[in-house]
Amino acid sequence: MKSMSSTLGNAVIVAIDHGLHWGVYDDFEDPEETLERLLACNPDGILASVPFIRRFEETLSSHDIYTIATLDILHDSVFPGEHRTEEIHAQVFSVEEAIRVGADAAKVALVYGRKDNNVLEENLKFVAEAAERGQEKGLPLVVEPTLWGQLAEDELDPDYLANANRIAFELGADILKSPYPGTPETFALIAENAPQPVYIAGGPASETDREVLEMVAGAVDKGAHGIMFGRKIWQREDPAPIIAALKDIVHDGASVDEAHKHL
């Protein structure tokens, strides 16, 4: 594992904390096999739950990568793995435990558009508290501002996302993991108004490879430091080509055509 600061630099991070929120996930039925398959492709880092990092700490420590520990859990149903309309969001792991398992940073979500104001209130509190504890302990905090609440009509609304990212910074985020609002120009609103490193999140794995590369190139051109993608990477039989292509753009400023040659 690497020593991480609030200036992570350009990085391709693979998010694999989906089982924490949803249980068994398509193409992620075997946690160890998925992890080993990804590590063989040399990403810059992994984002996973605290217990996941603890369970596979020996495997992770043998690779020169960053590890980011998810501290909170998101459910939208009282039944595991089911999608409904409940709003359940809580911090379930501590900054101290993330440090004990060797994580280089911690991560929490900040979800707007909630029906229940109390859920948002508690979310704001634990984001600020995690940032404060991280400052005390020397552990950077990644905050992921989203519009996942039931009242949000457009998860990619650029104005709301710009405001959400700025608030995340004001709450103490060292690093931001933001949805990409659709164009380089709308992403620039986020990068310009939240003076911390911003990495874009992936979302559903439905786009073509070229569209994915165009999104990343557009974000990097407007100030993104890299990506924190999940399904766009691990829902592939062989994730090596897409990781190589993304690293070319994120680290070397390759064009979409140059990066696409890996695919």
GINOR-V777962 format. One record per helix or strand. SS is the DSSP state (h for helix, s for strand). FROM is the first residue (numbers start at 0). LEN is the number of residues. If there is no record, write none. Layout:
# GINOR-V777962
[[SS,FROM,LEN] [SS,FROM,LEN]]
This chain:
# GINOR-V777962
[[s,10,5] [h,17,5] [h,30,9] [s,44,5] [h,49,6] [h,56,5] [s,65,5] [s,71,4] [s,87,4] [h,94,6] [s,104,7] [h,116,21] [s,139,7] [h,157,14] [s,174,4] [h,183,10] [s,196,5] [h,208,13] [s,225,4] [h,230,4] [h,239,13] [h,255,5]]
